[in-house]
């Protein structure tokens, strides 16, 4: 993980349960004696998130509606930290007192604006097409007064638009960020959910010291996610290409456009799309979390 990531050394359950006593009901010991939780239990995962936000990011209360994406916080924090490195290397932003970010598709969890505002003092515009997600994000703001002056939640009424209708004509944005839906269809998202469930069941069986592992027949996933969070026509390539096309209209208002890219194979068509719109600089930033390698693409004009 990034050297500044507060979660790089794993979870300190002693401190987490002291900060959030409700987490203690989900903590157990694995065969090696280390404290952990059952990561296939959505309630345990959500409570762990609550504890992490309370301990590390000064959050009083955090919750999301059932079925909405419950993000793994350490990986989300890595995106924020690598973005901070990118901004620090950008001459036009050096010494700038106010850094404003736009989180496209913030979701019900509001996780990127929370981490970015509390870690670096950045201000955020947080947008989403889902009205329930917007209500949840606003509820998080209401429960945490330290966030209200840092984060502005905005509903995107047009699902076909990303920046249009959100960025106002008099606004200058330091960066945009996004965790796009990466599946191409509901069926593909369902298959992905089943694969993750099976992997979680195997991990749970291993941690409990059992040999037999049953395939999951459930489509439930501990990190959940609504349809618009998981899939869209064209998958992540289609989504980010739309972002690239629309970014041309805001090239004088935004310093860096960025987006997570889950699949390495998605980069080639995205590079081509950025070449077609004559982006002047394109960067791919790789991130490592254990054995997992992820990345985000960044461009400017």
Secondary structure, DSSP 8 states (H G I E B T S, - for coil): --TT-TTTT---HHHHHHH-GGGGGG-EE-TTS-EE--TT-HHHHHHHHHHHHHHHH--S-----TTS----HHHHHHHHHHHHHHHHT-GGGTT-S--EEEEET-TTT-HHHHHHHHHH--EEEEEES-HHHHHHHHHHHHH-HHHHTTEEEEE---TT-SSTTTS-TT--EEEEEE----BSSHHHHHHHHHHHHHHHHHHHHHHTT------------TT---HHHHB-TTHHHHHHHHHHHHHGGGTTTEEEEEEE---TTHHHHHHHHHHHTT-SEEEEEEEEETTEEEEEEEEE-
